[in-house]
Amino acid sequence: MTEPERWFPSHIKEIPEEDCRELLATQEVGRVAYSVGDGRAPVVVPVNYTMEGDALLLRLGPNSNIAHHLQSTPASFEIDDYETYNQSGWSVLARGHARWVEAADHPAAERLLPWAEGKRTLVVLLEIQELTGRRLLSA
Ligand SMILES: Cc1cc2nc3c(=O)[nH]c(=O)nc-3n(C[C@H](O)[C@H](O)[C@H](O)COP(=O)(O)OP(=O)(O)OC[C@H]3O[C@@H](n4cnc5c(N)ncnc54)[C@H](O)[C@@H]3O)c2cc1C
C-alpha cells in the first residue's frame, strides 16, 4: 500500500544559539529528560526553571525520584511553542549536565517558585553544553 501524499505547509530553520538563549529566558516551564539507568526508557517531565547566566536552575522535592536521579548526571532540557492554526512553532534543546547545588550559592533559585505543591527545596543546576533550536515557519 502506498503512503498518502502529504502537503507540508511549513519549513524548518535552525535557531542561532543566542536566540535559543533568549527563548529560554522567555519561558517558565520546560521538560527535563534524564536516564534512570535501569535499561528503561528515559524519563521526561515538566518542571519550572529559571536562568542563571548560561545555566538553568530547577527546584525539586528533596526526597523525590527526579532529585535522586539528577544528583550528578547528563540531562537534557526542552522548551517549545506552536500555533495550530498555521502549523508553525519552535523548539529549543539544551543538553548538558545536572547536579545538586547549595541554594545559598544560587540566589536566583529563591526567585524561582515552582507551581507544583509541596516542599521544593533541592536546587539543581543544569549546565548547558550544547544548545540548539529549530523553527517551523509557515509557508
Ligand atoms: C507545569 C508543571 C510544572 C512543574 N514544576 C515542577 C517543579 O518546578 N519542581 C518539581 O519538583 N516538580 C514540578 N512538577 C512536577 C514534576 O513534573 C514531577 O511530577 C514531580 O517532580 C515528581 O517527580 P518524581 O520523580 O518524584 O515523581 P514520581 O511520582 O516518583 O514519578 C514516578 C513516575 O510517574 C511518572 N510521572 C511523574 N511525574 C510525571 C509528570 N509530571 N508527567 C507524567 N508522568 C509523570 C513517571 O513515569 C515517573 O517515573 C511540575 C509539573 C507540571 C505539570
The ligand as an SDF file (V2000), in Angstrom:
LIG
                    3D

 53 58  0  0  0  0  0  0  0  0999 V2000
    3.5420   22.5240   34.7100 C   0  0  0  0  0  0  0  0  0  0  0  0
    4.2990   21.7030   35.7420 C   0  0  0  0  0  0  0  0  0  0  0  0
    5.3470   22.2880   36.4400 C   0  0  0  0  0  0  0  0  0  0  0  0
    6.0390   21.5530   37.4030 C   0  0  0  0  0  0  0  0  0  0  0  0
    7.0750   22.1390   38.0760 N   0  0  0  0  0  0  0  0  0  0  0  0
    7.7740   21.4240   38.9800 C   0  0  0  0  0  0  0  0  0  0  0  0
    8.9060   21.9700   39.6480 C   0  0  0  0  0  0  0  0  0  0  0  0
    9.3090   23.1160   39.4140 O   0  0  0  0  0  0  0  0  0  0  0  0
    9.5480   21.2090   40.5680 N   0  0  0  0  0  0  0  0  0  0  0  0
    9.1630   19.9120   40.8220 C   0  0  0  0  0  0  0  0  0  0  0  0
    9.8000   19.2440   41.6560 O   0  0  0  0  0  0  0  0  0  0  0  0
    8.1240   19.3470   40.1740 N   0  0  0  0  0  0  0  0  0  0  0  0
    7.4220   20.0700   39.2690 C   0  0  0  0  0  0  0  0  0  0  0  0
    6.3680   19.4910   38.5930 N   0  0  0  0  0  0  0  0  0  0  0  0
    6.0670   18.0860   38.8690 C   0  0  0  0  0  0  0  0  0  0  0  0
    7.0560   17.1880   38.0940 C   0  0  0  0  0  0  0  0  0  0  0  0
    6.6940   17.1130   36.7160 O   0  0  0  0  0  0  0  0  0  0  0  0
    7.0750   15.7570   38.6640 C   0  0  0  0  0  0  0  0  0  0  0  0
    5.7890   15.2090   38.5720 O   0  0  0  0  0  0  0  0  0  0  0  0
    7.4840   15.8100   40.1160 C   0  0  0  0  0  0  0  0  0  0  0  0
    8.7320   16.4480   40.2360 O   0  0  0  0  0  0  0  0  0  0  0  0
    7.5510   14.4230   40.7860 C   0  0  0  0  0  0  0  0  0  0  0  0
    8.6980   13.7800   40.3670 O   0  0  0  0  0  0  0  0  0  0  0  0
    9.0520   12.3430   40.9720 P   0  0  0  0  0  0  0  0  0  0  0  0
   10.2380   11.8810   40.2050 O   0  0  0  0  0  0  0  0  0  0  0  0
    9.1800   12.3590   42.4490 O   0  0  0  0  0  0  0  0  0  0  0  0
    7.7350   11.5700   40.5990 O   0  0  0  0  0  0  0  0  0  0  0  0
    7.2880   10.0880   40.9120 P   0  0  0  0  0  0  0  0  0  0  0  0
    5.9040   10.2160   41.4250 O   0  0  0  0  0  0  0  0  0  0  0  0
    8.2730    9.3430   41.7210 O   0  0  0  0  0  0  0  0  0  0  0  0
    7.2990    9.5070   39.4460 O   0  0  0  0  0  0  0  0  0  0  0  0
    7.0130    8.1680   39.1790 C   0  0  0  0  0  0  0  0  0  0  0  0
    6.6980    8.0560   37.7320 C   0  0  0  0  0  0  0  0  0  0  0  0
    5.4950    8.7570   37.4720 O   0  0  0  0  0  0  0  0  0  0  0  0
    5.5510    9.3730   36.2190 C   0  0  0  0  0  0  0  0  0  0  0  0
    5.4960   10.8500   36.3640 N   0  0  0  0  0  0  0  0  0  0  0  0
    5.9550   11.6300   37.3820 C   0  0  0  0  0  0  0  0  0  0  0  0
    5.7240   12.9450   37.1320 N   0  0  0  0  0  0  0  0  0  0  0  0
    5.1100   12.9830   35.9340 C   0  0  0  0  0  0  0  0  0  0  0  0
    4.6230   14.0320   35.1400 C   0  0  0  0  0  0  0  0  0  0  0  0
    4.7250   15.3380   35.5100 N   0  0  0  0  0  0  0  0  0  0  0  0
    4.0450   13.7300   33.9650 N   0  0  0  0  0  0  0  0  0  0  0  0
    3.9310   12.4400   33.5600 C   0  0  0  0  0  0  0  0  0  0  0  0
    4.3700   11.3940   34.2660 N   0  0  0  0  0  0  0  0  0  0  0  0
    4.9550   11.6570   35.4490 C   0  0  0  0  0  0  0  0  0  0  0  0
    6.8650    8.9450   35.5880 C   0  0  0  0  0  0  0  0  0  0  0  0
    6.6820    7.7270   34.8890 O   0  0  0  0  0  0  0  0  0  0  0  0
    7.7270    8.6830   36.7960 C   0  0  0  0  0  0  0  0  0  0  0  0
    8.8110    7.8320   36.5100 O   0  0  0  0  0  0  0  0  0  0  0  0
    5.6650   20.1970   37.6520 C   0  0  0  0  0  0  0  0  0  0  0  0
    4.6170   19.6230   36.9340 C   0  0  0  0  0  0  0  0  0  0  0  0
    3.9480   20.3550   35.9970 C   0  0  0  0  0  0  0  0  0  0  0  0
    2.8110   19.6860   35.2460 C   0  0  0  0  0  0  0  0  0  0  0  0
  1  2  1  0
  2  3  1  0
  2 52  2  0
  3  4  2  0
  4  5  1  0
  4 50  1  0
  5  6  2  0
  6  7  1  0
  6 13  1  0
  7  8  2  0
  7  9  1  0
  9 10  1  0
 10 11  2  0
 10 12  1  0
 12 13  2  0
 13 14  1  0
 14 15  1  0
 14 50  1  0
 15 16  1  0
 16 17  1  0
 16 18  1  0
 18 19  1  0
 18 20  1  0
 20 21  1  0
 20 22  1  0
 22 23  1  0
 23 24  1  0
 24 25  2  0
 24 26  1  0
 24 27  1  0
 27 28  1  0
 28 29  2  0
 28 30  1  0
 28 31  1  0
 31 32  1  0
 32 33  1  0
 33 34  1  0
 33 48  1  0
 34 35  1  0
 35 36  1  0
 35 46  1  0
 36 37  1  0
 36 45  1  0
 37 38  2  0
 38 39  1  0
 39 40  1  0
 39 45  2  0
 40 41  1  0
 40 42  2  0
 42 43  1  0
 43 44  2  0
 44 45  1  0
 46 47  1  0
 46 48  1  0
 48 49  1  0
 50 51  2  0
 51 52  1  0
 52 53  1  0
M  END
$$$$
